[in-house]
Amino acid sequence: MPESASKSQRTYEWIRERIIARDFNPGYRLVLSTIAAELAVSTVPVREAIRRLEAEGLVEFERNVGARVAMVQETEYVEAMQTLGVLEGAATVLSLPHLTEQDIATAQSVNDQMRTVLENFDPTVFTMLNEKFHRILYARCPNSYLGSLVDRGWSTMAGLRSSTFSFVPGRAPRSVEEHDEILRLLRQNAEPTAIEMKVRHHKWRTVEAFREQGHRTL
């Protein structure tokens, strides 16, 4: 990998990790020169990284202000989750012919870890495992365009998921149960439509729980 490309990738990962960890909260201004000095690089890889994060929906530009961590309101969150549910359901179904028994076993292992986390609930760890679980099930989607859309959806939601489970912790145990239901359908070679709807509504139930909680912003 060329040195310039590696610097850009390293900068991208550094900024993204801080957005997801909420070290950089929504609205936080991303000053190119400050980040460049922190990472001992020029502003070029910082600018490239920020453009990439903007494409993923994690960063936005405000006139006369510059780049900042994207602000997300309830409506945006709900619509993004609803869309991700549709896309991920379709990507999972297209992955079905290519999923192996080991894939399903690995997904089950991850879900078992999520169940363990419930005992001393940590939203951040739970979020990380939740994303890992779902990525296993759609990773073999042969439609690269659809797969990239789902990846982008997860990137957009990445900085929000821990907040969701912090606001609605009661949703977490049910989420683990629904994962078991999805895996049961996969093992039974259920109708693709049934699997797609199960994945879709799994996402939408999180939206419903969030709405019921009555939070207006994340």
C-alpha positions in Angstrom: 0.0 0.0 0.0 1.4 3.4 -0.9 2.5 5.6 2.1 -0.1 8.3 1.2 -2.9 5.6 1.1 -1.8 4.1 4.4 -1.8 7.5 6.1 -5.3 8.2 4.8 -6.5 4.9 6.0 -4.9 5.3 9.4 -6.4 8.8 9.7 -9.8 7.5 8.7 -9.8 4.7 11.3 -8.6 7.1 14.0 -11.4 9.6 13.4 -14.0 6.9 12.9 -13.1 5.1 16.1 -13.5 8.3 18.1 -16.8 9.1 16.6 -18.1 5.6 17.4 -16.7 5.8 21.0 -18.4 9.2 21.4 -15.1 10.8 22.1 -16.2 13.1 19.3 -19.8 13.8 19.9 -22.4 14.9 17.4 -21.6 18.5 16.5 -17.9 18.2 17.4 -15.9 20.3 15.0 -13.2 18.4 13.1 -10.3 20.8 12.6 -8.0 19.5 9.9 -4.8 21.1 11.2 -5.4 19.9 14.8 -6.0 16.3 13.6 -3.0 16.5 11.3 -0.8 17.6 14.2 -2.1 14.9 16.4 -1.3 12.2 13.9 1.9 13.8 12.6 0.6 13.9 9.0 -0.2 16.6 6.5 -3.8 17.9 6.1 -4.1 15.9 2.8 -4.9 12.5 4.4 -7.1 14.2 7.0 -9.1 15.8 4.2 -9.4 12.5 2.4 -10.5 10.7 5.5 -13.1 13.3 6.3 -14.5 13.1 2.8 -14.8 9.3 3.2 -16.6 9.7 6.5 -18.9 12.3 5.0 -19.9 9.7 2.3 -20.7 7.3 5.1 -22.9 9.8 6.8 -20.7 10.2 9.9 -19.5 13.7 9.1 -21.2 16.7 7.6 -20.1 20.1 6.4 -21.7 23.3 7.8 -21.3 26.6 6.0 -18.8 28.9 7.7 -18.0 26.2 10.2 -16.5 23.3 8.3 -16.5 19.6 9.0 -18.2 18.3 12.1 -19.5 15.0 13.4 -23.0 14.6 12.0 -26.0 15.6 14.1 -28.8 13.0 14.1 -32.4 13.7 15.1 -35.0 11.1 15.9 -36.6 11.2 12.4 -33.2 10.7 10.7 -32.4 7.8 13.0 -35.7 6.1 12.5 -35.6 6.4 8.7 -32.0 5.2 8.6 -32.9 2.1 10.7 -36.0 1.3 8.6 -33.9 1.5 5.5 -31.1 -0.6 6.9 -33.7 -3.2 7.9 -34.9 -3.5 4.3 -31.4 -3.6 2.8 -30.0 -6.1 5.3 -33.0 -8.4 5.0 -32.4 -8.6 1.2 -28.6 -9.0 1.6 -29.1 -11.8 4.1 -31.4 -13.7 1.8 -29.0 -13.4 -1.2 -26.3 -14.8 1.1 -28.3 -17.9 1.9 -26.9 -20.2 -0.8 -23.4 -19.3 0.3 -23.7 -19.5 4.1 -21.8 -22.4 5.6 -22.5 -24.4 8.8 -19.4 -22.7 10.2 -20.9 -19.3 9.5 -24.0 -20.1 11.4 -22.0 -21.6 14.2 -19.9 -18.5 14.4 -23.0 -16.3 14.5 -24.4 -18.4 17.3 -21.2 -18.1 19.3 -21.3 -14.3 18.9 -25.0 -14.3 20.1 -24.0 -16.4 23.1 -21.4 -13.8 23.9 -24.1 -11.1 23.7 -26.2 -13.1 26.1 -23.4 -13.2 28.6 -22.9 -9.4 28.3 -26.5 -9.0 29.4 -25.5 -10.1 32.9 -23.4 -7.0 33.4 -24.8 -4.9 30.6 -22.2 -2.9 28.6 -23.9 -1.1 25.7 -20.6 -0.5 23.8 -19.6 -4.2 23.9 -23.1 -5.3 23.1 -23.2 -3.0 20.1 -19.9 -4.3 18.8 -21.1 -7.9 19.0 -24.5 -7.1 17.5 -22.9 -5.6 14.4 -20.5 -8.6 14.2 -23.5 -11.0 14.3 -25.3 -9.3 11.5 -22.2 -8.9 9.3 -21.6 -12.7 9.4 -25.1 -13.3 8.0 -24.9 -11.0 5.1 -21.1 -11.0 4.4 -21.5 -13.6 1.6 -24.0 -11.5 -0.4 -23.0 -11.9 -4.0 -24.5 -8.5 -4.9 -21.6 -6.2 -4.2 -23.6 -3.1 -4.7 -26.3 -4.2 -2.1 -23.6 -5.3 0.2 -21.9 -1.9 0.1 -25.2 -0.2 0.8 -25.6 -2.3 3.9 -22.1 -1.5 5.0 -22.7 2.2 4.5 -25.9 1.8 6.6 -24.0 0.2 9.4 -21.3 3.0 9.2 -24.0 5.6 9.4 -25.5 4.0 12.5 -22.2 3.1 14.1 -22.0 6.2 16.3 -25.6 5.8 17.5 -26.1 2.1 18.4 -24.6 2.3 21.9 -26.9 5.3 22.6 -29.9 3.3 21.4 -29.2 0.4 23.8 -28.4 2.8 26.6 -31.8 4.5 26.1 -33.7 1.3 25.7 -31.7 -1.4 27.6 -34.8 -3.5 27.8 -34.6 -4.1 24.1 -31.2 -5.9 24.4 -32.5 -9.2 25.8 -35.2 -9.4 23.2 -32.7 -8.7 20.5 -30.6 -11.7 21.5 -33.8 -13.9 21.4 -34.6 -12.6 17.9 -31.1 -13.5 16.8 -31.8 -17.1 18.0 -35.0 -17.1 16.0 -33.1 -15.9 12.9 -30.6 -18.7 13.3 -33.3 -21.3 13.9 -34.9 -20.3 10.5 -31.5 -20.6 8.8 -30.9 -24.1 10.2 -34.4 -25.2 9.1 -33.8 -23.8 5.6 -37.0 -21.8 6.0 -38.5 -19.9 3.1 -36.3 -17.0 2.1 -39.2 -14.5 2.4 -39.7 -15.6 6.1 -36.0 -15.0 6.8 -36.0 -11.7 5.1 -39.0 -10.5 7.0 -37.5 -11.7 10.3 -34.3 -9.8 9.7 -36.2 -6.7 8.6 -38.6 -6.6 11.5 -35.8 -7.3 13.9 -34.4 -3.9 13.0 -37.8 -2.2 13.0 -38.6 -3.5 16.5 -35.6 -1.6 17.8 -37.1 1.5 16.2 -40.4 0.9 17.9 -38.7 0.5 21.2 -36.9 3.8 20.7 -40.1 5.6 19.8 -41.9 4.2 22.8 -39.1 5.5 25.0 -40.0 9.0 23.8 -36.5 10.3 23.1 -36.4 13.1 20.6 -32.7 13.2 20.0 -29.7 10.9 20.3 
